[in-house]
């Protein structure tokens, strides 16, 4: 008579089947077509919602005056001095205008492409941070309309794009007609640039690349202030949104993105 030994007794028991949620959360190699469509559609939705938020000019200006008084009370209201000082150096302020208009998109997309190619296992979790951060920012635009310093009536700031006739902001010059000018809080220039900086600093190997990663958000902070597009506290709002984005990604994937495996099998 043959004795049948249960599979569990000789170590060949089948692995427990993963739940649907576990399969969704598991790191996997991203599909290029899906990511391109996702990013394009997401940015389109973001722009549509951001620009559909009612432009509450009176409230936005009152909020700007209040924020300025808060910064004065804290002793950090130096934006006007920086704005006027840097505006006197034409080549520098024009460079900052173009920096503000272009690197916000170029560097962010570049980091996403680098993640996709070199860190596919960490790509989805890191991308989720960016998307969650931006979603929270949309709520901020709706709940707290805020005029940028360059539009304040009670304090004289210089709109450097208009003065130097450069294409340097979606909310200045001709582009002002198609962009919500009262969505300054939080600053996604800071939210996105700090995301880029942290991602590069944690995942890049060469030291000089890590240093560039940390320098990028610092330079961005200087630019948004000198061009009078944001207050210091707008940057604080951007970092706060980013913190929520990291929390969302951590809760979903169960670990910080940089702790996930770098390489993963291709999606089935």
Secondary structure, 3 states (H helix, E strand, C coil): CCCCCCHHHHCCCCCCCCCHHHHHHCCCECCHHHHHHHHHHHHHHHHHHHHHCCCCHHHHHHHHHHHHHHHHHHCCCCHHHHHHHHHCCHHHHHHHHHHHHHHHHHHHHHHHHHHHHHCHHHHHHHHHHHHHHHHHHHHHHHHCCECCHHHCCCCCCCCHHHHHCCCCCCCCHHHHHHCCCCECCCCHHHHHHHHHHHHHHHHCCCHHHHHHHHHHHHHHHHHHHHCCCCCHHHHHHHHHHHHHHHHHHHHHHCCCHHHCCCCCCECC
